[in-house]
Amino acid sequence: MSEIKKIATRESYGNALVELGKEHDNLVVLDADLAGATKTSIFKNEFPDRHIDCGIAEANMMGIAAGLAATGKVPFASSFAMFAAGRAYEQVRNSIGYPHLNVKIGATHAGISVGEDGATHQCNEDIALMRTIPGMVVINPADDIEARAAVKAAFEYDGPVYLRFGRLAIPVINDNPDYKFEIGKGVSLKEGTDVTIVATGLCVNESLEAAKILETQGINAAVINIHTIKPIDKDIIVDAVKKTGKIVTVEEHSVVGGLGSAVCDVLCENMPAPVLKIGVNDVFGESGPALELIKKYGLDSESIAKKVKEWLNK
């Protein structure tokens, strides 16, 4: 069997920017002294005149991005999620969100899979923060193909977009001719009858693998990829619960304010149903190898399958 292709979505971000840069002269990339890590260095090498290193001053970078957007440019402001969503929150809210400017925020190194950088850099709160900003689109792609498609869709969308990317190389799962990316539209990856697993980001592949494990245990789980947390696809969630009656959400993010909370909002308003939220349980991360942390925090396929089975058996 051939080895599964794995690519970090931050790498996808850098490559997608170059492809778009070749077609659009108004695309500008900003970075906060992290071009090598965010992979915007790929764009910088190709278009040095359209890359601006703002230094370790993320809040100022967001202000510069807002100014560029006001002149008709399409800026992609890039940094670690902890700094883009955390440190610069006020500027994102007031300088980009409030005037609804056409700024794209490329936030890399999100979640506990940042690994050895530890709790201070493992941002598990960014989706929650960005969801609260009126008019902000929030996208968390599941693999290389989806990440590149998301960057293109963000460029074409008129308004602020938060794009969440990871450090860890993850399997490519959307390499099929039928794949189509559309902002606000979830993707059904597997049909099922007993429970629906709704996942986002790197947890999509782990959820697919968890569904295979559950299948061997007599549990038929559906799997849905929600790449756009906001606006969320209400129809696919409501249709899923009509079929299976139960929902499990899986995310590399806090269970407070992320995908699970967004799904619960939809169900409370449209079709109340039992929900199990799997994610980071209101704790900070810690330093360690990414794969070991994913397992320790219960986000690997075996842990997901075990939690789903235990919940269904209650």
C-alpha positions in Angstrom: 0.0 0.0 0.0 1.4 3.4 -0.9 2.1 5.9 1.8 -0.6 8.5 2.6 0.3 12.0 1.3 0.7 14.4 4.2 1.0 18.2 4.0 0.7 20.9 6.6 -2.1 23.4 5.8 0.3 26.3 6.5 2.3 25.0 3.6 -0.8 25.0 1.5 -1.4 28.6 2.5 2.0 29.8 1.2 1.5 27.9 -2.1 -2.0 29.2 -2.6 -0.9 32.8 -2.1 1.7 32.4 -4.9 -0.8 31.0 -7.3 -3.2 33.8 -6.5 -0.4 36.4 -6.7 0.3 35.4 -10.3 -3.2 36.2 -11.3 -4.0 39.3 -9.1 -1.7 42.3 -8.8 -3.8 43.7 -5.9 -3.0 40.8 -3.5 -0.5 41.9 -0.8 0.9 39.7 2.0 1.8 40.9 5.4 3.8 39.1 8.1 4.9 39.7 11.6 8.4 38.4 11.4 7.3 34.8 11.0 7.5 34.4 7.2 9.4 31.1 7.5 7.0 29.6 9.9 3.8 30.8 8.3 5.2 29.9 4.8 4.5 33.4 3.4 8.2 33.3 2.6 7.1 31.3 -0.5 5.2 34.4 -1.6 8.0 36.7 -0.5 10.5 35.0 -2.7 8.2 35.2 -5.7 6.8 38.7 -5.2 9.2 40.6 -2.8 7.6 44.0 -3.7 4.2 42.8 -2.5 5.3 41.3 0.8 5.5 43.5 3.9 7.3 42.3 7.1 5.7 44.3 9.9 8.0 43.0 12.6 6.8 41.6 15.9 3.9 44.0 16.0 0.8 42.1 15.1 -1.7 44.8 16.2 0.1 47.3 14.0 0.0 44.7 11.1 -3.8 44.5 11.3 -4.0 48.3 11.2 -1.7 48.3 8.1 -3.9 45.6 6.5 -7.0 47.7 7.2 -5.4 50.7 5.5 -4.3 48.7 2.5 -7.9 47.2 2.1 -9.3 50.8 2.2 -7.2 51.6 -0.8 -8.4 48.6 -2.9 -5.7 46.1 -2.1 -6.6 42.6 -0.8 -4.2 42.0 2.1 -3.5 38.7 3.7 -2.2 39.4 7.3 -0.3 36.4 8.5 0.9 35.2 11.9 0.4 32.5 14.5 -3.2 32.1 15.6 -2.3 33.1 19.1 -1.1 36.4 17.9 -3.4 37.0 15.0 -6.6 36.3 17.0 -5.3 36.8 20.5 -2.8 39.6 20.7 -4.4 41.6 17.9 -8.1 41.0 18.8 -8.9 44.6 19.4 -7.5 45.8 16.1 -9.2 42.9 14.2 -12.5 43.8 15.8 -12.3 47.6 15.5 -10.1 48.3 12.5 -11.2 45.3 10.3 -14.5 43.9 11.5 -16.4 47.1 12.4 -15.8 48.8 9.0 -16.2 45.4 7.3 -12.9 45.7 5.4 -11.7 43.2 2.8 -8.9 41.8 5.0 -7.9 38.1 5.1 -6.3 36.8 8.2 -4.0 33.8 7.7 -3.6 32.3 11.2 -1.1 29.4 11.3 0.0 27.2 14.2 -3.4 26.8 15.7 -4.4 24.3 18.3 -2.4 21.8 20.4 -0.7 20.4 17.4 1.8 23.3 17.6 3.5 20.8 19.9 6.7 21.8 21.7 5.9 25.5 21.6 3.6 24.9 24.5 0.5 26.4 26.1 1.4 30.0 25.4 1.4 29.4 21.6 -1.3 26.7 21.4 -4.3 28.8 20.6 -7.4 26.8 21.4 -9.6 29.9 21.6 -9.3 31.6 18.2 -12.4 30.2 16.6 -14.5 31.4 19.6 -12.9 34.8 19.4 -13.4 35.3 15.7 -17.0 33.9 15.8 -18.0 36.8 18.0 -16.9 39.5 15.5 -20.0 40.5 13.4 -19.5 39.7 9.7 -16.3 37.7 10.2 -16.1 34.5 8.1 -14.3 31.7 9.9 -12.7 28.8 8.0 -10.8 25.8 9.3 -9.7 23.5 6.4 -9.2 19.8 6.8 -6.3 19.2 4.4 -4.0 20.7 1.6 -6.7 20.6 -1.1 -9.3 22.3 1.1 -6.8 24.8 2.4 -5.8 26.0 -1.1 -9.4 26.1 -2.1 -10.2 28.1 1.0 -7.5 30.7 0.3 -8.9 31.2 -3.2 -12.5 31.5 -1.9 -11.4 34.0 0.7 -9.7 36.1 -1.9 -12.9 36.1 -4.0 -15.1 36.9 -1.0 -15.7 40.6 -0.3 -15.2 41.1 3.5 -13.1 39.9 6.4 -12.1 36.3 6.6 -10.2 34.3 9.3 -8.4 31.3 7.9 -7.1 28.8 10.4 -4.0 26.6 9.5 -1.9 24.1 11.3 1.7 23.3 11.8 1.5 19.5 11.6 1.5 17.7 8.3 -1.8 15.9 7.9 -3.3 13.4 5.4 -4.8 14.6 2.1 -8.4 13.4 2.1 -10.1 15.5 -0.5 -8.2 14.3 -3.5 -11.2 13.3 -5.5 -12.8 14.8 -8.7 -16.1 15.5 -7.0 -14.6 17.7 -4.3 -16.0 21.3 -4.2 -15.3 24.0 -1.7 -17.9 26.6 -1.0 -17.9 29.0 1.9 -20.7 28.1 4.4 -21.3 24.6 2.9 -20.4 21.5 4.8 -19.3 18.3 3.1 -20.8 14.9 3.8 -18.0 12.3 3.8 -19.7 9.2 5.0 -23.3 8.2 5.4 -24.5 6.6 8.7 -27.5 5.6 10.7 -26.5 5.5 14.4 -24.7 8.8 15.0 -23.3 11.7 13.1 -19.7 12.9 13.7 -19.3 16.6 12.8 -15.6 17.5 12.6 -13.4 20.4 11.5 -9.7 20.8 10.6 -7.3 18.0 11.3 -10.0 16.2 13.3 -11.9 15.4 10.1 -9.4 12.7 9.1 -9.3 11.3 12.6 -13.1 11.2 12.7 -13.1 9.3 9.4 -10.7 6.8 10.9 -12.8 6.7 14.1 -15.9 5.8 12.0 -14.0 2.8 10.6 -13.2 1.6 14.1 -16.8 2.0 15.1 -17.9 0.1 12.1 -16.0 -3.0 13.4 -18.0 -2.6 16.7 -21.4 -2.5 15.0 -21.8 1.3 15.1 -22.6 3.0 11.8 -21.4 6.6 12.1 -21.9 9.3 9.5 -19.1 11.9 9.1 -19.5 15.5 8.1 -16.7 18.0 7.4 -17.6 21.5 8.6 -14.8 23.7 7.1 -16.7 26.9 7.6 -17.5 27.5 11.2 -19.1 30.8 10.4 -21.4 31.0 8.5 -22.2 27.4 9.4 -24.2 25.1 7.2 -27.4 24.7 9.2 -29.1 22.5 6.6 -26.5 19.8 6.7 -26.6 19.6 10.5 -30.4 19.5 10.7 -30.6 16.9 8.0 -28.0 14.8 9.8 -29.8 14.8 13.1 -33.0 13.9 11.4 -31.3 10.7 10.1 -29.3 9.7 13.1 -30.8 11.5 16.1 -27.4 12.2 17.8 -24.5 14.5 17.0 -20.8 14.3 18.1 -18.6 17.3 17.4 -14.8 17.0 17.2 -12.4 19.9 17.1 -8.8 20.8 17.9 -10.1 23.8 19.8 -11.8 24.5 23.2 -15.2 22.9 23.6 -16.2 26.4 24.7 -17.2 28.6 21.8 -15.9 26.6 18.9 -17.5 24.1 16.4 -19.4 22.3 19.1 -21.0 25.5 20.4 -21.9 26.6 16.9 -23.5 23.2 16.2 -25.5 23.4 19.5 -26.7 26.9 18.5 -28.1 25.4 15.3 -29.8 22.5 17.0 -31.3 24.6 19.8 -33.0 26.8 17.3 -34.1 24.2 14.8 -34.1 20.6 16.2 -32.9 19.9 19.8 -30.9 16.7 20.0 -28.3 15.1 22.2 -24.8 16.4 21.5 -21.4 15.2 22.7 -18.6 17.8 22.3 -15.1 16.4 21.9 -12.2 18.9 22.0 -9.9 20.6 24.5 -11.9 20.6 27.7 -11.5 24.1 29.2 -7.8 23.6 29.9 -4.5 24.9 28.6 -2.2 22.8 26.5 1.3 21.8 27.3 4.7 21.3 25.6 5.3 18.0 23.9 5.3 16.2 20.5 2.2 17.0 18.5 1.0 13.5 17.9 1.4 12.6 21.6 -0.6 15.7 22.6 -3.3 14.9 20.1 -3.6 11.5 21.7 -3.4 12.8 25.3 -6.1 15.3 24.7 -8.3 12.6 23.1 -8.4 13.8 19.6 -6.9 10.8 17.8 -9.1 8.3 16.0 -9.0 5.6 18.8 -9.9 8.1 21.5 -12.8 9.5 19.4 -14.2 6.1 18.7 -14.0 5.1 22.4 -15.8 8.3 23.5 -18.5 7.9 20.9 -19.1 4.3 21.9 -19.2 5.1 25.6 -21.6 7.9 25.0 -24.0 5.9 22.8 -24.0 3.1 25.4 -25.1 5.4 28.3 
